[in-house]
Amino acid sequence: MTTLTAALLDPILASDPAGPRITWYDDATGARIELSAITLANWAAKTANMIRDEFGVLPGGRVSVLLPAHWQSAAVLLGAWWAGTEVVLDADPGADLALVTPDRLDEVDEVAEVAALSLDAFGRPVPDLPPGVTDYATNVRLHGDQFRPSGAPDAALDGRTVADVLAAAKESASRSGITGTDRVLSSRDWTTVDELVDGLLAALVVGASLVQVSNPDPAAIERRIESEKVTARLDA
């Protein structure tokens, strides 16, 4: 049984490892980060190693992910799936681990292990974290950028199997007309299963390149379409 991350990334790593895979903008700050498939896989591997080795979450464990659409969120999701865990997109008190932004810490106070993400473009840690909460940016760097999975769960995303999620992503890509040659501009959220499938996984499953924009500035859209050579759009 393969992991969802392997199913999504292995074909891209084989065909276009160095091309842009996720380009993230924050129009509120002017930040821009671009990741190739290799770089994205390295971040996912570091996250998977952290989930398994630092937090002791084994295949079949559950990981709550309460994060916005962001390149680091993509690394967290792919890392969790690579580690063989099931991702849930709510504050599940029965989860083995939660990865959250600081403003949502109070939602996961019953989860055994918690890591907080500042989502800072330069990797700055979260200041003044309460005792027992791990800073993701600080700790993930300590882990290796290669990962060997030891198993895959029956469920990958809120009770859906790997096969279910892949089928939904392929159907979404077909519905939106996205192909592997597209450069896709999106400002969609990833907070529900449907949003995550439509806004991230549909692009990855067909090998498209995603330009994800946070806090989009309408005045910048046409300029970005031209500069990023956008060929498809997923409007919010």
Secondary structure as UniProt FT lines:
FT   HELIX           4..15
FT   STRAND          20..26
FT   TURN            27..30
FT   STRAND          31..36
FT   HELIX           37..49
FT   HELIX           50..54
FT   TURN            59..60
FT   STRAND          62..66
FT   HELIX           71..82
FT   TURN            83..84
FT   STRAND          86..88
FT   TURN            93..94
FT   STRAND          97..100
FT   HELIX           102..108
FT   TURN            109..110
FT   STRAND          113..116
FT   TURN            121..122
FT   TURN            127..128
FT   TURN            131..132
FT   STRAND          133..135
FT   HELIX           136..140
FT   TURN            141..142
FT   TURN            158..159
FT   HELIX           162..176
FT   TURN            180..181
FT   STRAND          183..186
FT   HELIX           193..196
FT   HELIX           197..201
FT   HELIX           202..206
FT   STRAND          209..214
FT   HELIX           218..220
FT   HELIX           221..227
FT   TURN            228..229
FT   STRAND          232..234
//
